[in-house]
Protein backbone atom coordinates (compact mmCIF):
# COMPACT_ATOMS: atom_id res chain seq x y z
CA UNK A 1 0.00 0.00 0.00
CA UNK A 2 1.39 3.39 -0.97
CA UNK A 3 0.45 6.80 -2.34
CA UNK A 4 2.13 8.65 -5.20
CA UNK A 5 1.24 11.20 -7.86
CA UNK A 6 -1.01 8.67 -9.63
CA UNK A 7 -3.17 8.13 -6.54
CA UNK A 8 -3.66 5.47 -3.86
CA UNK A 9 -2.28 2.02 -4.62
CA UNK A 10 -3.68 -1.08 -2.91
CA UNK A 11 -2.94 -4.75 -3.58
CA UNK A 12 -5.56 -7.16 -2.31
CA UNK A 13 -6.32 -10.89 -2.52
CA UNK A 14 -9.59 -12.07 -4.09
CA UNK A 15 -10.72 -15.67 -3.94
CA UNK A 16 -11.67 -17.73 -6.99
CA UNK A 17 -11.85 -21.40 -7.94
CA UNK A 18 -9.75 -23.18 -10.52
CA UNK A 19 -10.09 -26.90 -11.31
CA UNK A 20 -12.24 -27.32 -8.21
CA UNK A 21 -9.71 -25.83 -5.79
CA UNK A 22 -9.88 -22.48 -3.99
CA UNK A 23 -7.18 -20.00 -4.95
CA UNK A 24 -6.37 -16.39 -4.17
CA UNK A 25 -5.60 -13.96 -6.97
CA UNK A 26 -3.93 -10.60 -6.46
CA UNK A 27 -5.66 -7.45 -7.68
CA UNK A 28 -3.79 -4.16 -7.91
CA UNK A 29 -6.00 -1.08 -7.39
CA UNK A 30 -5.01 2.43 -8.39
CA UNK A 31 -7.48 4.95 -6.97
CA UNK A 32 -7.55 8.58 -8.06
CA UNK A 33 -10.22 11.26 -7.84
CA UNK A 34 -11.41 10.62 -11.40
CA UNK A 35 -11.14 6.84 -11.84
CA UNK A 36 -10.40 3.44 -10.37
CA UNK A 37 -8.01 1.18 -12.29
CA UNK A 38 -7.72 -2.54 -11.49
CA UNK A 39 -5.06 -4.95 -12.74
CA UNK A 40 -5.46 -8.70 -12.33
CA UNK A 41 -4.18 -11.88 -13.97
CA UNK A 42 -7.37 -13.97 -13.83
CA UNK A 43 -11.09 -13.40 -14.16
CA UNK A 44 -12.45 -13.08 -10.63
CA UNK A 45 -16.06 -13.84 -9.63
CA UNK A 46 -16.38 -10.76 -7.41
CA UNK A 47 -15.98 -8.40 -10.38
CA UNK A 48 -18.49 -10.38 -12.43
CA UNK A 49 -20.97 -10.53 -9.55
CA UNK A 50 -20.69 -6.79 -8.95
CA UNK A 51 -21.42 -6.13 -12.62
CA UNK A 52 -24.45 -8.44 -12.51
CA UNK A 53 -25.67 -6.83 -9.30
CA UNK A 54 -25.29 -3.35 -10.80
CA UNK A 55 -27.38 -4.41 -13.81
CA UNK A 56 -30.15 -5.84 -11.63
CA UNK A 57 -30.19 -3.24 -8.84
CA UNK A 58 -28.42 0.13 -9.13
CA UNK A 59 -25.36 0.29 -6.89
CA UNK A 60 -25.23 3.61 -5.07
CA UNK A 61 -21.73 5.06 -5.58
CA UNK A 62 -20.70 8.70 -5.86
CA UNK A 63 -17.06 8.40 -6.91
CA UNK A 64 -14.31 5.87 -7.72
CA UNK A 65 -13.78 5.30 -3.99
CA UNK A 66 -17.41 4.10 -3.79
CA UNK A 67 -16.70 1.54 -6.52
CA UNK A 68 -13.64 0.30 -4.61
CA UNK A 69 -15.63 -0.08 -1.40
CA UNK A 70 -18.44 -1.82 -3.29
CA UNK A 71 -15.89 -4.34 -4.58
CA UNK A 72 -14.65 -4.97 -1.05
CA UNK A 73 -18.24 -5.39 0.17
CA UNK A 74 -18.81 -7.91 -2.62
CA UNK A 75 -15.58 -9.66 -1.65
CA UNK A 76 -16.70 -10.04 1.98
CA UNK A 77 -20.15 -11.29 0.85
CA UNK A 78 -18.45 -13.84 -1.42
CA UNK A 79 -16.23 -15.08 1.43
CA UNK A 80 -19.32 -15.36 3.65
CA UNK A 81 -20.98 -17.55 0.99
CA UNK A 82 -17.86 -19.72 0.84
CA UNK A 83 -18.03 -20.17 4.62
CA UNK A 84 -21.67 -21.24 4.35
CA UNK A 85 -20.68 -23.85 1.77
CA UNK A 86 -17.94 -25.06 4.12
CA UNK A 87 -20.52 -25.47 6.90
CA UNK A 88 -22.67 -27.63 4.61
CA UNK A 89 -19.67 -29.76 3.63
CA UNK A 90 -18.62 -30.14 7.27
CA UNK A 91 -22.12 -31.30 8.23
CA UNK A 92 -21.99 -33.96 5.51
CA UNK A 93 -18.53 -35.16 6.54
CA UNK A 94 -19.52 -35.07 10.21
CA UNK A 95 -22.45 -37.41 9.57
CA UNK A 96 -20.33 -39.88 7.61
CA UNK A 97 -17.33 -39.84 9.95
CA UNK A 98 -19.43 -40.50 13.05
CA UNK A 99 -21.35 -43.39 11.47
CA UNK A 100 -20.21 -46.73 12.88
CA UNK A 101 -20.63 -48.60 9.59
CA UNK A 102 -18.10 -46.41 7.77
CA UNK A 103 -15.31 -48.45 6.15
CA UNK A 104 -11.65 -47.50 6.27
CA UNK A 105 -11.75 -46.49 2.59
CA UNK A 106 -14.70 -44.16 3.24
CA UNK A 107 -12.92 -42.60 6.22
CA UNK A 108 -9.83 -42.01 4.12
CA UNK A 109 -12.03 -40.23 1.55
CA UNK A 110 -13.50 -38.11 4.36
CA UNK A 111 -9.98 -37.11 5.40
CA UNK A 112 -9.31 -35.94 1.84
CA UNK A 113 -12.53 -33.90 1.94
CA UNK A 114 -11.53 -32.38 5.29
CA UNK A 115 -8.17 -31.44 3.82
CA UNK A 116 -9.92 -29.50 1.04
CA UNK A 117 -12.22 -27.80 3.57
CA UNK A 118 -9.23 -26.77 5.67
CA UNK A 119 -7.42 -25.42 2.62
CA UNK A 120 -10.46 -23.42 1.48
CA UNK A 121 -11.03 -22.11 4.99
CA UNK A 122 -7.42 -20.97 5.07
CA UNK A 123 -7.92 -19.09 1.80
CA UNK A 124 -11.06 -17.45 3.21
CA UNK A 125 -9.27 -16.44 6.39
CA UNK A 126 -6.35 -15.02 4.43
CA UNK A 127 -8.76 -13.00 2.27
CA UNK A 128 -10.53 -11.60 5.34
CA UNK A 129 -7.29 -10.61 7.04
CA UNK A 130 -6.06 -9.03 3.83
CA UNK A 131 -9.33 -7.06 3.63
CA UNK A 132 -8.87 -5.82 7.17
CA UNK A 133 -5.37 -4.57 6.41
CA UNK A 134 -6.42 -2.90 3.16
CA UNK A 135 -9.48 -1.17 4.62
CA UNK A 136 -7.61 -0.07 7.75
CA UNK A 137 -4.91 1.50 5.59
CA UNK A 138 -7.49 3.09 3.28
CA UNK A 139 -9.34 4.69 6.21
CA UNK A 140 -6.29 6.82 6.99
CA UNK A 141 -6.56 8.44 3.55
CA UNK A 142 -10.33 9.07 3.39
CA UNK A 143 -10.88 10.79 6.73
CA UNK A 144 -12.63 13.70 5.01
CA UNK A 145 -15.43 11.46 3.70
CA UNK A 146 -17.73 10.44 6.62
CA UNK A 147 -19.94 8.17 4.46
CA UNK A 148 -16.93 6.25 3.14
CA UNK A 149 -15.50 5.94 6.65
CA UNK A 150 -18.76 4.43 7.88
CA UNK A 151 -18.77 1.96 4.98
CA UNK A 152 -15.18 1.01 5.84
CA UNK A 153 -16.19 0.39 9.46
CA UNK A 154 -19.07 -1.84 8.34
CA UNK A 155 -16.72 -3.86 6.15
CA UNK A 156 -14.30 -4.26 9.06
CA UNK A 157 -17.11 -5.40 11.37
CA UNK A 158 -18.30 -7.96 8.83
CA UNK A 159 -14.77 -9.25 8.29
CA UNK A 160 -14.18 -9.52 12.04
CA UNK A 161 -17.37 -11.53 12.54
CA UNK A 162 -16.46 -13.90 9.70
CA UNK A 163 -12.97 -14.45 11.14
CA UNK A 164 -14.61 -15.90 14.25
CA UNK A 165 -16.45 -18.36 12.00
CA UNK A 166 -13.20 -19.42 10.32
CA UNK A 167 -11.80 -20.26 13.77
CA UNK A 168 -14.83 -22.49 14.40
CA UNK A 169 -14.32 -24.22 11.04
CA UNK A 170 -10.65 -24.87 11.85
CA UNK A 171 -11.61 -26.40 15.21
CA UNK A 172 -14.35 -28.51 13.61
CA UNK A 173 -11.98 -29.76 10.91
CA UNK A 174 -9.35 -30.69 13.51
CA UNK A 175 -11.96 -32.55 15.58
CA UNK A 176 -13.31 -34.51 12.60
CA UNK A 177 -9.78 -35.20 11.36
CA UNK A 178 -8.78 -36.62 14.75
CA UNK A 179 -12.02 -38.63 14.93
CA UNK A 180 -11.55 -40.08 11.44
CA UNK A 181 -7.93 -41.02 12.14
CA UNK A 182 -8.98 -42.53 15.48
CA UNK A 183 -11.69 -44.65 13.85
CA UNK A 184 -9.23 -45.80 11.20
CA UNK A 185 -6.82 -46.81 13.97
CA UNK A 186 -9.57 -48.69 15.82
CA UNK A 187 -10.62 -50.59 12.70
CA UNK A 188 -7.02 -51.48 11.91
CA UNK A 189 -6.47 -52.63 15.49
CA UNK A 190 -9.55 -54.84 15.22
CA UNK A 191 -8.11 -56.46 12.09
CA UNK A 192 -4.73 -56.97 13.77
CA UNK A 193 -6.49 -58.43 16.83
CA UNK A 194 -8.29 -60.97 14.65
CA UNK A 195 -5.02 -62.05 13.04
CA UNK A 196 -3.31 -62.26 16.43
CA UNK A 197 -6.08 -64.39 17.94
CA UNK A 198 -6.17 -66.61 14.85
CA UNK A 199 -2.43 -67.18 15.18
CA UNK A 200 -2.81 -68.15 18.85
CA UNK A 201 -5.79 -70.42 18.11
CA UNK A 202 -3.90 -72.34 15.42
CA UNK A 203 -0.67 -72.55 17.42
CA UNK A 204 -1.62 -75.56 19.65
CA UNK A 205 -2.93 -77.68 16.72
CA UNK A 206 0.27 -76.87 14.85
CA UNK A 207 2.29 -78.00 17.87
CA UNK A 208 0.39 -81.32 18.05
CA UNK A 209 0.81 -81.88 14.31
CA UNK A 210 4.52 -81.10 14.58
CA UNK A 211 5.03 -83.57 17.42
CA UNK A 212 3.32 -86.42 15.60
CA UNK A 213 5.00 -85.50 12.36
CA UNK A 214 8.46 -86.30 13.69
CA UNK A 215 10.28 -89.17 11.97
CA UNK A 216 11.60 -91.11 14.98
CA UNK A 217 11.47 -94.90 14.99
CA UNK A 218 10.13 -95.18 18.54
CA UNK A 219 6.97 -93.11 18.92
CA UNK A 220 4.55 -94.76 21.41
CA UNK A 221 1.40 -94.07 19.39
CA UNK A 222 2.96 -94.90 16.01
CA UNK A 223 1.49 -98.40 15.83
CA UNK A 224 -1.70 -97.56 17.74
CA UNK A 225 -4.90 -98.28 15.79
CA UNK A 226 -6.62 -95.15 17.02
CA UNK A 227 -3.57 -92.89 16.98
CA UNK A 228 -4.59 -90.92 13.91
CA UNK A 229 -8.15 -90.07 15.11
CA UNK A 230 -6.70 -89.28 18.54
CA UNK A 231 -4.22 -86.81 17.02
CA UNK A 232 -6.96 -85.13 14.96
CA UNK A 233 -9.23 -84.85 17.99
CA UNK A 234 -6.38 -83.44 20.07
CA UNK A 235 -5.71 -80.80 17.43
CA UNK A 236 -9.38 -79.82 17.30
CA UNK A 237 -9.62 -79.58 21.10
CA UNK A 238 -6.38 -77.60 21.37
CA UNK A 239 -7.76 -75.12 18.80
CA UNK A 240 -11.18 -74.78 20.48
CA UNK A 241 -9.76 -74.28 23.98
CA UNK A 242 -8.02 -70.91 23.29
CA UNK A 243 -11.11 -69.66 21.44
CA UNK A 244 -13.37 -70.49 24.39
CA UNK A 245 -10.87 -68.89 26.78
CA UNK A 246 -10.70 -65.65 24.74
CA UNK A 247 -14.49 -65.61 24.44
CA UNK A 248 -14.99 -65.85 28.20
CA UNK A 249 -12.44 -63.10 28.78
CA UNK A 250 -14.36 -60.82 26.39
CA UNK A 251 -11.43 -60.41 24.02
CA UNK A 252 -13.57 -61.44 21.03
Secondary structure, DSSP 4 states (H G I P E B T S, - for coil): -EEETTEEEEEEEEEEEETTEEEEEEEEEEE-SS-EEEEESS--HHHHHHHHHHHHS----SSHHHHHHHHHHHHHHHHHHHHHHHHHHHHHHHHHHT-TT--HHHHHHHHHHHHHHHHHHHHHHHHHHHHHHHHHHHHTT-TT-HHHHHHHHHHHHHHHHHHHHHHHHHHHHHHHHHHHHHHHHHHHHHHHHHHHHHHHHHHHHHHHHHHTT---S--TTTT-TTHHHHHHHHHHHHHHHHHHHHHHHT--
